[in-house]
Amino acid sequence: MPPMETEENALIAAVVANPADDAPRLIYADWLQERGQDAKAEYMRLVNEFQHPPERPESVDRCLAVAAALDEDWRRKVGARFEVVLDGVAGVMLVAYALSSVLKLALPQSARHWKKDKLFRLRCGLTREEAEQTVRSLWVNLFRKADAGEPVIRVFVRPMEGDSTLGLLAPAH
């Protein structure tokens, strides 16, 4: 292998092996920028920024724009660390059943025992842009209390926590 590929593979391996550590991602971003791969470097820095909420909406929009021009397999390797979470206090089961129906999945036993203030993971192991597209496509945030204008049910994106092998509507930590 040429030296550049070997070096890049080592940097990617460090990012994958330490998904919660900022250093490998930022070192890789610097390495990419030094080689004129500015879009990839920017993507890496945005992904790193998202690990430290709160997110800025303009950063999410920028990530979506930058990601569109980058290789999907590469993005999955270096950026798949997010989950879409469902939170709510009223009508949760209705939404859970609707989502499972729309997504053509059986509602797992764990979702049948929903408790107030319990978060449920809808999808996990996503790149930030995949997570954003999931949230935007669900439109769940349109359910609002008539008086306060606050969402009764909220879907949001956050950095991965816990087991990334859990499927839809799995309890989140």
OpenMM code with the backbone's topology and positions (N, CA, C; nanometers):
from openmm import Vec3, app, unit

residues = "MET PRO PRO MET GLU THR GLU GLU ASN ALA LEU ILE ALA ALA VAL VAL ALA ASN PRO ALA ASP ASP ALA PRO ARG LEU ILE TYR ALA ASP TRP LEU GLN GLU ARG GLY GLN ASP ALA LYS ALA GLU TYR MET ARG LEU VAL ASN GLU PHE GLN HIS PRO PRO GLU ARG PRO GLU SER VAL ASP ARG CYS LEU ALA VAL ALA ALA ALA LEU ASP GLU ASP TRP ARG ARG LYS VAL GLY ALA ARG PHE GLU VAL VAL LEU ASP GLY VAL ALA GLY VAL MET LEU VAL ALA TYR ALA LEU SER SER VAL LEU LYS LEU ALA LEU PRO GLN SER ALA ARG HIS TRP LYS LYS ASP LYS LEU PHE ARG LEU ARG CYS GLY LEU THR ARG GLU GLU ALA GLU GLN THR VAL ARG SER LEU TRP VAL ASN LEU PHE ARG LYS ALA ASP ALA GLY GLU PRO VAL ILE ARG VAL PHE VAL ARG PRO MET GLU GLY ASP SER THR LEU GLY LEU LEU ALA PRO ALA HIS".split()
positions = [
    Vec3(0.0834, -0.1182, 0.0000),
    Vec3(0.0000, 0.0000, 0.0000),
    Vec3(0.0879, 0.1246, 0.0000),
    Vec3(0.0470, 0.2264, -0.0748),
    Vec3(0.1210, 0.3519, -0.0694),
    Vec3(0.1170, 0.4090, 0.0725),
    Vec3(0.2206, 0.4866, 0.1126),
    Vec3(0.2256, 0.5390, 0.2496),
    Vec3(0.1037, 0.6201, 0.2900),
    Vec3(0.0481, 0.6991, 0.1976),
    Vec3(-0.0669, 0.7821, 0.2321),
    Vec3(-0.1864, 0.6957, 0.2714),
    Vec3(-0.2129, 0.5876, 0.1955),
    Vec3(-0.3259, 0.4999, 0.2269),
    Vec3(-0.3053, 0.4319, 0.3611),
    Vec3(-0.1842, 0.3864, 0.3879),
    Vec3(-0.1554, 0.3212, 0.5146),
    Vec3(-0.1749, 0.4195, 0.6306),
    Vec3(-0.1264, 0.5405, 0.6150),
    Vec3(-0.1409, 0.6424, 0.7187),
    Vec3(-0.2884, 0.6781, 0.7393),
    Vec3(-0.3608, 0.6955, 0.6310),
    Vec3(-0.5027, 0.7284, 0.6425),
    Vec3(-0.5800, 0.6132, 0.7058),
    Vec3(-0.5489, 0.4911, 0.6673),
    Vec3(-0.6169, 0.3756, 0.7267),
    Vec3(-0.5933, 0.3699, 0.8773),
    Vec3(-0.4737, 0.4026, 0.9201),
    Vec3(-0.4425, 0.4043, 1.0633),
    Vec3(-0.5220, 0.5135, 1.1346),
    Vec3(-0.5355, 0.6289, 1.0719),
    Vec3(-0.6126, 0.7376, 1.1314),
    Vec3(-0.7607, 0.7022, 1.1411),
    Vec3(-0.8138, 0.6424, 1.0368),
    Vec3(-0.9540, 0.5985, 1.0383),
    Vec3(-0.9744, 0.4920, 1.1456),
    Vec3(-0.8807, 0.3991, 1.1559),
    Vec3(-0.8905, 0.2940, 1.2580),
    Vec3(-0.8926, 0.3545, 1.3980),
    Vec3(-0.8150, 0.4593, 1.4197),
    Vec3(-0.8131, 0.5254, 1.5508),
    Vec3(-0.9474, 0.5924, 1.5800),
    Vec3(-1.0082, 0.6523, 1.4790),
    Vec3(-1.1394, 0.7157, 1.4962),
    Vec3(-1.2439, 0.6099, 1.5299),
    Vec3(-1.2428, 0.5007, 1.4555),
    Vec3(-1.3404, 0.3936, 1.4755),
    Vec3(-1.3220, 0.3272, 1.6126),
    Vec3(-1.1984, 0.3084, 1.6533),
    Vec3(-1.1701, 0.2419, 1.7809),
    Vec3(-1.2027, 0.3283, 1.9018),
    Vec3(-1.2044, 0.4604, 1.8839),
    Vec3(-1.2272, 0.5536, 1.9950),
    Vec3(-1.3364, 0.6535, 1.9600),
    Vec3(-1.4600, 0.6065, 1.9396),
    Vec3(-1.5646, 0.6964, 1.8903),
    Vec3(-1.6001, 0.8116, 1.9835),
    Vec3(-1.5735, 0.7991, 2.1121),
    Vec3(-1.6079, 0.9068, 2.2056),
    Vec3(-1.4928, 1.0032, 2.2299),
    Vec3(-1.3777, 0.9750, 2.1718),
    Vec3(-1.2582, 1.0566, 2.1926),
    Vec3(-1.2446, 1.1588, 2.0801),
    Vec3(-1.2317, 1.2852, 2.1166),
    Vec3(-1.2178, 1.3918, 2.0172),
    Vec3(-1.0844, 1.3872, 1.9431),
    Vec3(-0.9781, 1.3494, 2.0123),
    Vec3(-0.8431, 1.3617, 1.9574),
    Vec3(-0.8237, 1.2903, 1.8238),
    Vec3(-0.8597, 1.1618, 1.8098),
    Vec3(-0.8371, 1.0959, 1.6802),
    Vec3(-0.9103, 1.1641, 1.5648),
    Vec3(-1.0315, 1.2098, 1.5918),
    Vec3(-1.1104, 1.2754, 1.4867),
    Vec3(-1.0464, 1.4088, 1.4460),
    Vec3(-0.9998, 1.4851, 1.5434),
    Vec3(-0.9384, 1.6143, 1.5129),
    Vec3(-0.8018, 1.5985, 1.4472),
    Vec3(-0.7254, 1.4990, 1.4889),
    Vec3(-0.5960, 1.4706, 1.4243),
    Vec3(-0.6191, 1.4317, 1.2785),
    Vec3(-0.7193, 1.3473, 1.2555),
    Vec3(-0.7521, 1.3062, 1.1192),
    Vec3(-0.7983, 1.4276, 1.0372),
    Vec3(-0.8779, 1.5160, 1.0969),
    Vec3(-0.9231, 1.6364, 1.0258),
    Vec3(-0.8041, 1.7223, 0.9843),
    Vec3(-0.7088, 1.7406, 1.0738),
    Vec3(-0.5880, 1.8183, 1.0403),
    Vec3(-0.5111, 1.7511, 0.9274),
    Vec3(-0.4983, 1.6190, 0.9354),
    Vec3(-0.4266, 1.5421, 0.8331),
    Vec3(-0.4945, 1.5608, 0.6971),
    Vec3(-0.6265, 1.5531, 0.6944),
    Vec3(-0.7008, 1.5713, 0.5694),
    Vec3(-0.6805, 1.7118, 0.5131),
    Vec3(-0.6876, 1.8113, 0.5997),
    Vec3(-0.6724, 1.9490, 0.5527),
    Vec3(-0.5320, 1.9729, 0.4973),
    Vec3(-0.4306, 1.9157, 0.5602),
    Vec3(-0.2933, 1.9296, 0.5107),
    Vec3(-0.2773, 1.8706, 0.3717),
    Vec3(-0.3659, 1.7800, 0.3332),
    Vec3(-0.3596, 1.7161, 0.2021),
    Vec3(-0.4633, 1.7715, 0.1057),
    Vec3(-0.5193, 1.8867, 0.1392),
    Vec3(-0.6124, 1.9542, 0.0484),
    Vec3(-0.7511, 1.8948, 0.0444),
    Vec3(-0.7872, 1.8113, 0.1398),
    Vec3(-0.9201, 1.7511, 0.1435),
    Vec3(-1.0067, 1.8285, 0.2441),
    Vec3(-1.0311, 1.9540, 0.2075),
    Vec3(-1.0981, 2.0469, 0.2985),
    Vec3(-1.2402, 2.0050, 0.3351),
    Vec3(-1.3159, 1.9502, 0.2415),
    Vec3(-1.4542, 1.9104, 0.2713),
    Vec3(-1.4565, 1.7980, 0.3746),
    Vec3(-1.3692, 1.7006, 0.3576),
    Vec3(-1.3625, 1.5913, 0.4552),
    Vec3(-1.3176, 1.6428, 0.5911),
    Vec3(-1.2216, 1.7327, 0.5917),
    Vec3(-1.1736, 1.7901, 0.7179),
    Vec3(-1.2866, 1.8660, 0.7879),
    Vec3(-1.3620, 1.9428, 0.7116),
    Vec3(-1.4733, 2.0172, 0.7699),
    Vec3(-1.5779, 1.9217, 0.8263),
    Vec3(-1.6073, 1.8163, 0.7530),
    Vec3(-1.7037, 1.7169, 0.7999),
    Vec3(-1.6585, 1.6571, 0.9336),
    Vec3(-1.5322, 1.6209, 0.9420),
    Vec3(-1.4793, 1.5626, 1.0657),
    Vec3(-1.4933, 1.6603, 1.1828),
    Vec3(-1.4659, 1.7851, 1.1589),
    Vec3(-1.4770, 1.8849, 1.2661),
    Vec3(-1.6232, 1.9079, 1.3064),
    Vec3(-1.7139, 1.9050, 1.2096),
    Vec3(-1.8556, 1.9187, 1.2412),
    Vec3(-1.9039, 1.8005, 1.3250),
    Vec3(-1.8660, 1.6796, 1.2849),
    Vec3(-1.9041, 1.5612, 1.3611),
    Vec3(-1.8513, 1.5727, 1.5040),
    Vec3(-1.7296, 1.6206, 1.5174),
    Vec3(-1.6725, 1.6386, 1.6505),
    Vec3(-1.7521, 1.7420, 1.7305),
    Vec3(-1.7904, 1.8512, 1.6656),
    Vec3(-1.8704, 1.9544, 1.7324),
    Vec3(-2.0013, 1.8967, 1.7856),
    Vec3(-2.0632, 1.8067, 1.7104),
    Vec3(-2.1918, 1.7496, 1.7494),
    Vec3(-2.1810, 1.6594, 1.8725),
    Vec3(-2.0610, 1.6200, 1.9073),
    Vec3(-2.0414, 1.5371, 2.0262),
    Vec3(-2.0544, 1.6177, 2.1551),
    Vec3(-2.0641, 1.7500, 2.1412),
    Vec3(-2.0691, 1.8394, 2.2566),
    Vec3(-2.1892, 1.9328, 2.2453),
    Vec3(-2.3103, 1.8789, 2.2770),
    Vec3(-2.4305, 1.9616, 2.2678),
    Vec3(-2.4212, 2.0841, 2.3566),
    Vec3(-2.4986, 2.1874, 2.3277),
    Vec3(-2.6060, 2.1904, 2.2284),
    Vec3(-2.5515, 2.2154, 2.0877),
    Vec3(-2.6247, 2.1620, 1.9925),
    Vec3(-2.5879, 2.1816, 1.8528),
    Vec3(-2.6372, 2.3172, 1.8044),
    Vec3(-2.5659, 2.3696, 1.7079),
    Vec3(-2.6110, 2.4918, 1.6406),
    Vec3(-2.6813, 2.4498, 1.5112),
    Vec3(-2.8031, 2.4988, 1.4870),
    Vec3(-2.8750, 2.4601, 1.3642),
    Vec3(-2.7949, 2.4870, 1.2372),
    Vec3(-2.7182, 2.5957, 1.2348),
    Vec3(-2.6396, 2.6249, 1.1146),
    Vec3(-2.5305, 2.5195, 1.0925),
    Vec3(-2.4803, 2.4590, 1.1988),
    Vec3(-2.3801, 2.3515, 1.1842),
    Vec3(-2.4445, 2.2262, 1.1261),
    Vec3(-2.5671, 2.1958, 1.1692),
    Vec3(-2.6381, 2.0798, 1.1146),
    Vec3(-2.6626, 2.1011, 0.9656),
    Vec3(-2.7096, 2.2184, 0.9281),
    Vec3(-2.7338, 2.2481, 0.7863),
    Vec3(-2.6048, 2.2394, 0.7058),
    Vec3(-2.4963, 2.2893, 0.7620),
    Vec3(-2.3669, 2.2837, 0.6932),
    Vec3(-2.3214, 2.1386, 0.6779),
    Vec3(-2.3420, 2.0579, 0.7798),
    Vec3(-2.3051, 1.9165, 0.7727),
    Vec3(-2.3808, 1.8462, 0.6602),
    Vec3(-2.5106, 1.8749, 0.6495),
    Vec3(-2.5903, 1.8145, 0.5426),
    Vec3(-2.5353, 1.8540, 0.4051),
    Vec3(-2.4980, 1.9791, 0.3910),
    Vec3(-2.4452, 2.0279, 0.2632),
    Vec3(-2.3100, 1.9651, 0.2309),
    Vec3(-2.2206, 1.9598, 0.3281),
    Vec3(-2.0870, 1.9029, 0.3055),
    Vec3(-2.0976, 1.7533, 0.2784),
    Vec3(-2.1811, 1.6844, 0.3554),
    Vec3(-2.1937, 1.5388, 0.3435),
    Vec3(-2.2421, 1.4957, 0.2052),
    Vec3(-2.3239, 1.5772, 0.1428),
    Vec3(-2.3801, 1.5413, 0.0122),
    Vec3(-2.2733, 1.5142, -0.0936),
    Vec3(-2.1579, 1.5761, -0.0789),
    Vec3(-2.0512, 1.5597, -0.1782),
    Vec3(-1.9475, 1.4552, -0.1380),
    Vec3(-1.9651, 1.3916, -0.0231),
    Vec3(-1.8655, 1.2964, 0.0253),
    Vec3(-1.9135, 1.1528, 0.0093),
    Vec3(-1.8188, 1.0619, 0.0021),
    Vec3(-1.8472, 0.9200, -0.0127),
    Vec3(-1.9239, 0.8670, 0.1088),
    Vec3(-2.0340, 0.7995, 0.0839),
    Vec3(-2.1195, 0.7496, 0.1915),
    Vec3(-2.0483, 0.6465, 0.2788),
    Vec3(-1.9734, 0.5558, 0.2195),
    Vec3(-1.9026, 0.4541, 0.2987),
    Vec3(-1.8000, 0.5189, 0.3920),
    Vec3(-1.7282, 0.6168, 0.3417),
    Vec3(-1.6313, 0.6877, 0.4252),
    Vec3(-1.7020, 0.7568, 0.5410),
    Vec3(-1.8144, 0.8255, 0.5122),
    Vec3(-1.8887, 0.8948, 0.6177),
    Vec3(-1.9378, 0.7986, 0.7250),
    Vec3(-1.9819, 0.6813, 0.6831),
    Vec3(-2.0286, 0.5815, 0.7810),
    Vec3(-1.9148, 0.5355, 0.8716),
    Vec3(-1.7968, 0.5203, 0.8155),
    Vec3(-1.6822, 0.4769, 0.8976),
    Vec3(-1.6455, 0.5801, 1.0025),
    Vec3(-1.6409, 0.7060, 0.9627),
    Vec3(-1.5872, 0.8090, 1.0522),
    Vec3(-1.6946, 0.8904, 1.1234),
    Vec3(-1.8209, 0.8749, 1.0873),
    Vec3(-1.9221, 0.9615, 1.1451),
    Vec3(-2.0453, 0.8932, 1.2008),
    Vec3(-2.0524, 0.7608, 1.2025),
    Vec3(-2.1718, 0.6906, 1.2492),
    Vec3(-2.1699, 0.6777, 1.4005),
    Vec3(-2.2182, 0.7801, 1.4681),
    Vec3(-2.2143, 0.7803, 1.6142),
    Vec3(-2.3361, 0.8467, 1.6757),
    Vec3(-2.4455, 0.8528, 1.6044),
    Vec3(-2.5611, 0.9268, 1.6533),
    Vec3(-2.6835, 0.8371, 1.6598),
    Vec3(-2.7782, 0.8793, 1.7444),
    Vec3(-2.9031, 0.8058, 1.7567),
    Vec3(-3.0186, 0.9051, 1.7561),
    Vec3(-3.1332, 0.8571, 1.7088),
    Vec3(-3.2557, 0.9357, 1.7096),
    Vec3(-3.3385, 0.8815, 1.8252),
    Vec3(-3.3810, 0.9730, 1.9140),
    Vec3(-3.4471, 0.9342, 2.0373),
    Vec3(-3.5858, 0.9961, 2.0436),
    Vec3(-3.6810, 0.9191, 2.0963),
    Vec3(-3.8185, 0.9632, 2.1144),
    Vec3(-3.8403, 0.9917, 2.2623),
    Vec3(-3.8974, 1.1080, 2.2920),
    Vec3(-3.9246, 1.1499, 2.4290),
    Vec3(-4.0650, 1.2067, 2.4325),
    Vec3(-4.1422, 1.1731, 2.5347),
    Vec3(-4.2751, 1.2304, 2.5440),
    Vec3(-4.3483, 1.1880, 2.6684),
    Vec3(-4.4545, 1.2607, 2.7006),
    Vec3(-4.5302, 1.2300, 2.8212),
    Vec3(-4.6762, 1.1969, 2.7914),
    Vec3(-4.7236, 1.2216, 2.6718),
    Vec3(-4.8628, 1.1923, 2.6389),
    Vec3(-4.8713, 1.1414, 2.4960),
    Vec3(-4.9529, 1.0429, 2.4748),
    Vec3(-4.9727, 0.9905, 2.3407),
    Vec3(-4.8537, 0.9140, 2.2867),
    Vec3(-4.7627, 0.8747, 2.3743),
    Vec3(-4.6399, 0.8119, 2.3293),
    Vec3(-4.6669, 0.6788, 2.2597),
    Vec3(-4.7529, 0.5984, 2.3184),
    Vec3(-4.7779, 0.4673, 2.2586),
    Vec3(-4.8417, 0.4806, 2.1203),
    Vec3(-4.9298, 0.5777, 2.1044),
    Vec3(-4.9898, 0.6009, 1.9732),
    Vec3(-4.8823, 0.6278, 1.8694),
    Vec3(-4.7897, 0.7166, 1.9042),
    Vec3(-4.6817, 0.7490, 1.8124),
    Vec3(-4.5907, 0.6282, 1.7909),
    Vec3(-4.5610, 0.5551, 1.8979),
    Vec3(-4.4751, 0.4371, 1.8852),
    Vec3(-4.5368, 0.3358, 1.7889),
    Vec3(-4.6672, 0.3105, 1.8051),
    Vec3(-4.7337, 0.2167, 1.7148),
    Vec3(-4.7358, 0.2707, 1.5719),
    Vec3(-4.7607, 0.3999, 1.5570),
    Vec3(-4.7629, 0.4592, 1.4230),
    Vec3(-4.6262, 0.4492, 1.3578),
    Vec3(-4.5208, 0.4830, 1.4341),
    Vec3(-4.3862, 0.4753, 1.3788),
    Vec3(-4.3498, 0.3329, 1.3411),
    Vec3(-4.3823, 0.2383, 1.4277),
    Vec3(-4.3484, 0.0992, 1.3964),
    Vec3(-4.4243, 0.0520, 1.2739),
    Vec3(-4.5476, 0.1008, 1.2569),
    Vec3(-4.6268, 0.0656, 1.1410),
    Vec3(-4.5672, 0.1258, 1.0138),
    Vec3(-4.5327, 0.2545, 1.0196),
    Vec3(-4.4754, 0.3233, 0.9039),
    Vec3(-4.3423, 0.2601, 0.8647),
    Vec3(-4.2624, 0.2267, 0.9665),
    Vec3(-4.1312, 0.1683, 0.9400),
    Vec3(-4.1383, 0.0176, 0.9180),
    Vec3(-4.2609, -0.0378, 0.9229),
    Vec3(-4.2860, -0.1794, 0.8975),
    Vec3(-4.2064, -0.2698, 0.9912),
    Vec3(-4.2155, -0.2379, 1.1191),
    Vec3(-4.1467, -0.3168, 1.2203),
    Vec3(-4.2450, -0.3563, 1.3294),
    Vec3(-4.2214, -0.4719, 1.3870),
    Vec3(-4.3029, -0.5125, 1.5010),
    Vec3(-4.2644, -0.4277, 1.6214),
    Vec3(-4.3631, -0.3874, 1.6980),
    Vec3(-4.3355, -0.3094, 1.8182),
    Vec3(-4.2776, -0.4038, 1.9225),
    Vec3(-4.1541, -0.3813, 1.9655),
    Vec3(-4.0927, -0.4735, 2.0608),
    Vec3(-4.1598, -0.4664, 2.1977),
    Vec3(-4.1440, -0.5743, 2.2740),
    Vec3(-4.2019, -0.5822, 2.4081),
    Vec3(-4.1596, -0.4629, 2.4936),
    Vec3(-4.0350, -0.4174, 2.4784),
    Vec3(-3.9843, -0.3073, 2.5603),
    Vec3(-4.0654, -0.1797, 2.5412),
    Vec3(-4.1205, -0.1578, 2.4233),
    Vec3(-4.1973, -0.0363, 2.3970),
    Vec3(-4.3369, -0.0444, 2.4564),
    Vec3(-4.3808, -0.1646, 2.4892),
    Vec3(-4.5144, -0.1800, 2.5468),
    Vec3(-4.5179, -0.1377, 2.6938),
    Vec3(-4.4016, -0.1180, 2.7519),
    Vec3(-4.3932, -0.0822, 2.8943),
    Vec3(-4.3342, 0.0571, 2.9099),
    Vec3(-4.3818, 0.1476, 2.8297),
    Vec3(-4.3318, 0.2844, 2.8298),
    Vec3(-4.3623, 0.3512, 2.9633),
    Vec3(-4.2666, 0.4231, 3.0156),
    Vec3(-4.2861, 0.4969, 3.1399),
    Vec3(-4.2622, 0.6444, 3.1139),
    Vec3(-4.3292, 0.7267, 3.1923),
    Vec3(-4.3119, 0.8711, 3.1795),
    Vec3(-4.1645, 0.9058, 3.1945),
    Vec3(-4.1194, 0.9998, 3.1129),
    Vec3(-3.9815, 1.0488, 3.1134),
    Vec3(-3.8792, 0.9436, 3.0718),
    Vec3(-3.9226, 0.8370, 3.0098),
    Vec3(-3.8301, 0.7355, 2.9595),
    Vec3(-3.8056, 0.7633, 2.8120),
    Vec3(-3.6809, 0.7683, 2.7744),
    Vec3(-3.6452, 0.7899, 2.6344),
    Vec3(-3.6399, 0.6557, 2.5631),
    Vec3(-3.6787, 0.6563, 2.4351),
    Vec3(-3.6671, 0.5365, 2.3540),
    Vec3(-3.5882, 0.5681, 2.2285),
    Vec3(-3.4981, 0.4794, 2.1964),
    Vec3(-3.4131, 0.4923, 2.0792),
    Vec3(-3.4913, 0.4449, 1.9577),
    Vec3(-3.5059, 0.5338, 1.8604),
    Vec3(-3.5731, 0.4962, 1.7362),
    Vec3(-3.4758, 0.4354, 1.6363),
    Vec3(-3.3604, 0.4988, 1.6207),
    Vec3(-3.2568, 0.4487, 1.5303),
    Vec3(-3.1227, 0.4822, 1.5921),
    Vec3(-3.0233, 0.4015, 1.5639),
    Vec3(-2.8913, 0.4273, 1.6193),
    Vec3(-2.7832, 0.3909, 1.5185),
    Vec3(-2.6601, 0.4318, 1.5506),
    Vec3(-2.5478, 0.4032, 1.4626),
    Vec3(-2.5522, 0.4804, 1.3325),
    Vec3(-2.6086, 0.6001, 1.3379),
    Vec3(-2.6269, 0.6804, 1.2176),
    Vec3(-2.5200, 0.7880, 1.2058),
    Vec3(-2.4954, 0.8308, 1.0839),
    Vec3(-2.4185, 0.9533, 1.0669),
    Vec3(-2.5096, 1.0673, 1.1089),
    Vec3(-2.4529, 1.1832, 1.1365),
    Vec3(-2.5348, 1.2954, 1.1828),
    Vec3(-2.6363, 1.3359, 1.0772),
    Vec3(-2.5962, 1.3297, 0.9504),
    Vec3(-2.6889, 1.3696, 0.8448),
    Vec3(-2.8012, 1.2673, 0.8266),
    Vec3(-2.7732, 1.1383, 0.8453),
    Vec3(-2.8796, 1.0373, 0.8398),
    Vec3(-2.9793, 1.0578, 0.9538),
    Vec3(-2.9262, 1.0892, 1.0711),
    Vec3(-3.0132, 1.1142, 1.1861),
    Vec3(-3.1033, 1.2349, 1.1612),
    Vec3(-3.0467, 1.3399, 1.1051),
    Vec3(-3.1256, 1.4605, 1.0767),
    Vec3(-3.2346, 1.4311, 0.9745),
    Vec3(-3.2021, 1.3547, 0.8730),
    Vec3(-3.3018, 1.3201, 0.7717),
    Vec3(-3.4138, 1.2356, 0.8323),
    Vec3(-3.3798, 1.1488, 0.9268),
    Vec3(-3.4814, 1.0690, 0.9957),
    Vec3(-3.5756, 1.1589, 1.0729),
    Vec3(-3.5201, 1.2516, 1.1494),
    Vec3(-3.6031, 1.3432, 1.2283),
    Vec3(-3.6922, 1.4266, 1.1375),
    Vec3(-3.6358, 1.4812, 1.0329),
    Vec3(-3.7145, 1.5662, 0.9431),
    Vec3(-3.8246, 1.4882, 0.8723),
    Vec3(-3.8005, 1.3617, 0.8449),
    Vec3(-3.9015, 1.2829, 0.7741),
    Vec3(-4.0145, 1.2382, 0.8659),
    Vec3(-3.9908, 1.2282, 0.9943),
    Vec3(-4.0944, 1.1804, 1.0864),
    Vec3(-4.1993, 1.2861, 1.1196),
    Vec3(-4.1618, 1.4108, 1.1260),
    Vec3(-4.2523, 1.5217, 1.1551),
    Vec3(-4.3213, 1.5083, 1.2902),
    Vec3(-4.2651, 1.4283, 1.3786),
    Vec3(-4.3295, 1.4057, 1.5079),
    Vec3(-4.3343, 1.5337, 1.5892),
    Vec3(-4.2410, 1.6218, 1.5691),
    Vec3(-4.2385, 1.7447, 1.6472),
    Vec3(-4.3565, 1.8374, 1.6167),
    Vec3(-4.4405, 1.8002, 1.5208),
    Vec3(-4.5585, 1.8809, 1.4908),
    Vec3(-4.6701, 1.8608, 1.5922),
    Vec3(-4.6623, 1.7511, 1.6710),
    Vec3(-4.7614, 1.7291, 1.7754),
    Vec3(-4.7332, 1.8273, 1.8878),
    Vec3(-4.8256, 1.9165, 1.9135),
    Vec3(-4.8018, 2.0219, 2.0121),
    Vec3(-4.9202, 2.0349, 2.1072),
    Vec3(-4.8877, 2.0767, 2.2270),
    Vec3(-4.9937, 2.1120, 2.3213),
    Vec3(-5.0602, 2.2391, 2.2706),
    Vec3(-5.1902, 2.2445, 2.2786),
    Vec3(-5.2627, 2.3609, 2.2277),
    Vec3(-5.2304, 2.4874, 2.3070),
    Vec3(-5.2068, 2.4738, 2.4377),
    Vec3(-5.1897, 2.5936, 2.5191),
    Vec3(-5.0463, 2.6460, 2.5203),
    Vec3(-4.9473, 2.5613, 2.5355),
    Vec3(-4.8102, 2.6092, 2.5551),
    Vec3(-4.7269, 2.6083, 2.4281),
    Vec3(-4.7721, 2.5398, 2.3268),
    Vec3(-4.6930, 2.5322, 2.2051),
    Vec3(-4.5698, 2.4436, 2.2187),
    Vec3(-4.5620, 2.3670, 2.3255),
    Vec3(-4.4495, 2.2764, 2.3459),
    Vec3(-4.4817, 2.1408, 2.2848),
    Vec3(-4.3821, 2.0726, 2.2319),
    Vec3(-4.4097, 1.9395, 2.1776),
    Vec3(-4.4557, 1.8435, 2.2865),
    Vec3(-4.5610, 1.7690, 2.2584),
    Vec3(-4.6047, 1.6632, 2.3486),
    Vec3(-4.5081, 1.5464, 2.3335),
    Vec3(-4.4659, 1.5249, 2.2126),
    Vec3(-4.3706, 1.4195, 2.1800),
    Vec3(-4.2578, 1.4841, 2.1040),
    Vec3(-4.1388, 1.4498, 2.1405),
    Vec3(-4.0223, 1.5129, 2.0795),
    Vec3(-3.9299, 1.4040, 2.0266),
    Vec3(-3.8803, 1.4242, 1.9077),
    Vec3(-3.7799, 1.3375, 1.8494),
    Vec3(-3.6554, 1.4222, 1.8335),
    Vec3(-3.5424, 1.3710, 1.8805),
    Vec3(-3.4198, 1.4485, 1.8698),
    Vec3(-3.3007, 1.3579, 1.8451),
    Vec3(-3.1918, 1.4208, 1.8071),
    Vec3(-3.0667, 1.3496, 1.7772),
    Vec3(-2.9697, 1.3781, 1.8900),
    Vec3(-2.8942, 1.2750, 1.9266),
    Vec3(-2.7891, 1.2936, 2.0262),
    Vec3(-2.6751, 1.1984, 1.9953),
    Vec3(-2.5585, 1.2266, 2.0512),
    Vec3(-2.4472, 1.1323, 2.0333),
    Vec3(-2.4856, 0.9963, 2.0897),
    Vec3(-2.4322, 0.8911, 2.0298),
    Vec3(-2.4625, 0.7549, 2.0729),
    Vec3(-2.4296, 0.7362, 2.2193),
    Vec3(-2.5174, 0.6632, 2.2866),
    Vec3(-2.4939, 0.6203, 2.4230),
    Vec3(-2.5261, 0.4726, 2.4293),
    Vec3(-2.4430, 0.3982, 2.4974),
    Vec3(-2.4723, 0.2576, 2.5189),
    Vec3(-2.4534, 0.1725, 2.3956),
    Vec3(-2.5262, 0.0639, 2.3925),
    Vec3(-2.5128, -0.0401, 2.2920),
    Vec3(-2.5673, 0.0058, 2.1579),
    Vec3(-2.4831, 0.0080, 2.0585),
    Vec3(-2.5267, 0.0532, 1.9260),
    Vec3(-2.5954, -0.0578, 1.8470),
    Vec3(-2.6075, -0.1767, 1.9043),
    Vec3(-2.6732, -0.2860, 1.8323),
    Vec3(-2.8229, -0.2910, 1.8606),
    Vec3(-2.8716, -0.2099, 1.9548),
    Vec3(-3.0145, -0.2094, 1.9840),
    Vec3(-3.0914, -0.1533, 1.8663),
    Vec3(-3.2068, -0.2073, 1.8418),
    Vec3(-3.2851, -0.1660, 1.7270),
    Vec3(-3.3844, -0.0570, 1.7589),
    Vec3(-3.4832, -0.0458, 1.6755),
    Vec3(-3.5858, 0.0567, 1.6904),
    Vec3(-3.6650, 0.0378, 1.8184),
    Vec3(-3.7046, 0.1497, 1.8744),
    Vec3(-3.7855, 0.1553, 1.9954),
    Vec3(-3.7257, 0.0763, 2.1103),
    Vec3(-3.5939, 0.0772, 2.1191),
    Vec3(-3.5255, 0.0160, 2.2317),
    Vec3(-3.5062, 0.1211, 2.3398),
    Vec3(-3.5131, 0.0811, 2.4675),
    Vec3(-3.4934, 0.1798, 2.5739),
    Vec3(-3.3563, 0.2454, 2.5606),
    Vec3(-3.3529, 0.3736, 2.5774),
    Vec3(-3.2270, 0.4485, 2.5718),
    Vec3(-3.1862, 0.4842, 2.7139),
    Vec3(-3.0597, 0.5073, 2.7321),
    Vec3(-3.0075, 0.5407, 2.8652),
    Vec3(-3.0046, 0.6892, 2.8856),
] * unit.nanometer
topology = app.Topology()
chain = topology.addChain("A")
for resn in residues:
    res = topology.addResidue(resn, chain)
    for name in ("N", "CA", "C"):
        topology.addAtom(name, app.Element.getBySymbol(name[0]), res)
